[in-house]
């Protein structure tokens, strides 16, 4: 079990670094808002995070 938790933590940190490298600080803010909203079951916060991420993805494309 500790090995699985370590692998999941490493993947989460790697994904966070990828988002920050590609989309900057606003990408991290959006990712954090989305994950907090999902964990807290708050649709407003998760919706804001999702909208910001979509805007960043649309801007880069």
Secondary structure as the mmCIF struct_conf table of DSSP 4:
data_model
#
loop_
_struct_conf.conf_type_id
_struct_conf.id
_struct_conf.beg_label_comp_id
_struct_conf.beg_label_asym_id
_struct_conf.beg_label_seq_id
_struct_conf.end_label_comp_id
_struct_conf.end_label_asym_id
_struct_conf.end_label_seq_id
HELX_RH_AL_P HELX_RH_AL_P1 UNK A 2 UNK A 40
TURN_TY1_P TURN_TY1_P1 UNK A 41 UNK A 41
HELX_RH_AL_P HELX_RH_AL_P2 UNK A 43 UNK A 60
#
